[in-house]
Amino acid sequence: MLDVALLNESGWPEDQDWKRLAIQAVQAAFAQTPHDELRRKPVAVEISVKLTNDSEVQGLNKAYRDKDAPTNVLSFPMVPHDLIETLTNSDDGEVLLGDIVLARETCAREAEEKGIAFADHATHLIIHGALHLLGYDHMIEHEAEEMEAMEVRALTSLGISDPYAGSTGD
């Protein structure tokens, strides 16, 4: 069983059902991986998604990545990717797979620059963050290509266009 906890802070638009969007994005990401079975296993797996602002994300980015600037999304895995297949319920009944944190101002600016809907860009970033929690990365070219392809398939499954079409990457 997969649970997505959402914390909406710092002026994210209230006309969007962010909880539903986050659940759909995480499920779409999982569906592109061998870890999709976690959605059906009896183990309770939770991912938290925090919608916040550039200032908070900049502080987290500086503290955890030594980069003193905001970024669009940060992921904080709580389970080493090589142990995901062995997950079982913890003493409190669930396993926190990790946290995904999005920065409103950066997300909004990027969406405007790309000419796409803010919610579609946020969906992409949640998918990207969920894939990081599952152990995927983009530091090496072939890994970046694999991760990008999974993102595109996940977005397509949600009716969202390929954000990489006609670009050199995100």
C-alpha positions as CSV (number, residue, x, y, z in Angstrom):
1,M,0.0,0.0,0.0
2,L,1.3,3.4,-1.0
3,D,0.3,6.6,0.9
4,V,1.2,10.1,-0.1
5,A,1.1,12.7,2.7
6,L,0.9,16.3,1.5
7,L,1.8,19.5,3.3
8,N,0.8,22.6,1.4
9,E,2.4,25.8,2.6
10,S,3.6,29.2,1.3
11,G,1.1,30.4,-1.1
12,W,0.6,27.5,-3.4
13,P,-2.6,28.1,-5.5
14,E,-5.7,26.9,-3.7
15,D,-7.6,26.3,-6.9
16,Q,-5.7,23.0,-7.4
17,D,-6.3,19.7,-5.7
18,W,-2.6,19.2,-4.8
19,K,-3.2,16.0,-2.8
20,R,-4.8,14.3,-5.8
21,L,-2.1,15.6,-8.1
22,A,0.6,14.4,-5.8
23,I,-1.0,10.9,-5.5
24,Q,-1.4,10.6,-9.2
25,A,2.2,11.8,-9.9
26,V,3.7,9.3,-7.4
27,Q,1.6,6.4,-8.7
28,A,2.6,7.3,-12.3
29,A,6.3,7.3,-11.3
30,F,6.0,4.0,-9.5
31,A,4.2,2.4,-12.5
32,Q,7.3,3.0,-14.6
33,T,9.6,1.0,-12.3
34,P,9.9,-2.5,-10.9
35,H,8.8,-1.1,-7.6
36,D,5.2,-0.6,-8.7
37,E,4.4,-3.8,-6.8
38,L,4.8,-1.7,-3.5
39,R,1.4,-0.2,-4.3
40,R,-0.2,-3.6,-3.9
41,K,1.9,-5.2,-1.2
42,P,0.7,-5.3,2.4
43,V,3.6,-3.2,3.5
44,A,2.5,0.4,4.2
45,V,4.9,2.8,2.4
46,E,4.6,6.6,2.7
47,I,6.0,9.4,0.7
48,S,5.6,12.9,2.0
49,V,5.3,15.8,-0.4
50,K,5.9,19.3,0.9
51,L,4.8,22.3,-1.2
52,T,6.8,25.3,0.2
53,N,8.7,28.4,-1.0
54,D,12.1,29.2,-2.5
55,S,13.4,30.5,0.9
56,E,12.8,27.1,2.7
57,V,14.1,25.1,-0.3
58,Q,17.2,27.3,-0.5
59,G,17.9,26.6,3.2
60,L,17.5,22.9,2.7
61,N,19.6,23.0,-0.4
62,K,22.4,24.8,1.5
63,A,22.2,22.5,4.5
64,Y,22.1,19.2,2.6
65,R,23.7,19.9,-0.7
66,D,26.0,22.8,0.1
67,K,24.3,24.9,-2.7
68,D,23.2,28.3,-1.5
69,A,20.3,28.7,-4.0
70,P,16.8,27.6,-4.4
71,T,16.0,24.7,-6.7
72,N,12.7,23.4,-8.1
73,V,12.6,20.1,-6.2
74,L,14.6,18.2,-3.6
75,S,14.3,14.6,-2.6
76,F,15.3,13.0,0.7
77,P,15.3,9.2,0.5
78,M,14.9,7.5,3.8
79,V,15.4,3.9,2.5
80,P,18.6,2.9,0.6
81,H,17.5,2.0,-2.9
82,D,19.0,-1.5,-2.6
83,L,16.7,-2.3,0.3
84,I,13.4,-1.2,-1.2
85,E,12.6,-4.7,-2.4
86,T,12.9,-6.0,1.2
87,L,10.6,-3.5,2.8
88,T,8.3,-4.7,5.6
89,N,6.0,-2.8,8.0
90,S,7.9,-1.1,10.8
91,D,6.9,-1.1,14.5
92,D,4.6,1.9,13.9
93,G,3.0,0.3,10.9
94,E,4.5,2.0,7.9
95,V,7.8,2.8,6.2
96,L,8.7,6.4,5.2
97,L,10.3,6.0,1.8
98,G,11.2,9.7,1.8
99,D,10.3,13.3,1.3
100,I,9.8,15.4,-1.8
101,V,10.0,19.2,-1.4
102,L,9.0,21.7,-4.1
103,A,9.7,25.5,-4.2
104,R,6.7,27.5,-5.4
105,E,8.4,30.5,-6.9
106,T,11.0,28.4,-8.9
107,C,8.3,26.0,-10.1
108,A,6.1,28.9,-11.2
109,R,8.9,30.7,-13.0
110,E,10.1,27.6,-14.8
111,A,6.5,26.8,-15.9
112,E,6.1,30.3,-17.3
113,E,9.5,30.1,-19.1
114,K,8.5,26.7,-20.6
115,G,5.0,27.9,-21.5
116,I,3.3,25.1,-19.6
117,A,0.7,24.9,-16.8
118,F,2.1,25.3,-13.3
119,A,0.3,22.1,-12.2
120,D,1.8,20.1,-15.1
121,H,5.3,21.3,-14.1
122,A,4.7,20.5,-10.5
123,T,3.4,17.0,-11.5
124,H,6.7,16.5,-13.5
125,L,8.8,17.5,-10.5
126,I,6.9,15.2,-8.1
127,I,7.4,12.3,-10.6
128,H,11.1,13.3,-10.8
129,G,11.4,13.4,-7.0
130,A,9.6,10.0,-6.6
131,L,12.0,8.4,-9.0
132,H,14.9,9.7,-6.9
133,L,13.3,8.1,-3.8
134,L,13.3,4.8,-5.7
135,G,17.0,5.1,-6.4
136,Y,17.1,6.6,-9.9
137,D,19.5,9.4,-10.7
138,H,20.7,11.5,-13.6
139,M,24.4,12.1,-12.8
140,I,25.6,9.7,-15.6
141,E,24.3,10.1,-19.1
142,H,22.7,6.7,-19.6
143,E,21.1,6.9,-16.2
144,A,19.8,10.4,-17.1
145,E,18.3,9.1,-20.3
146,E,16.6,6.2,-18.5
147,M,15.2,8.5,-15.8
148,E,14.0,11.0,-18.4
149,A,12.3,8.3,-20.4
150,M,10.5,7.1,-17.3
151,E,9.4,10.7,-16.5
152,V,8.0,11.1,-20.0
153,R,6.1,7.8,-19.9
154,A,4.7,8.7,-16.5
155,L,3.6,12.2,-17.7
156,T,2.1,10.7,-20.9
157,S,0.0,8.3,-18.7
158,L,-1.4,11.4,-17.0
159,G,-2.1,13.2,-20.3
160,I,0.8,15.7,-19.9
161,S,3.1,16.4,-22.9
162,D,6.8,15.6,-23.0
163,P,8.6,18.4,-21.2
164,Y,11.9,17.5,-22.9
165,A,10.6,17.7,-26.5
166,G,12.7,20.2,-28.3
167,S,15.0,20.9,-25.4
168,T,18.4,19.7,-24.3
169,G,17.1,18.6,-20.9
170,D,15.8,19.9,-17.6
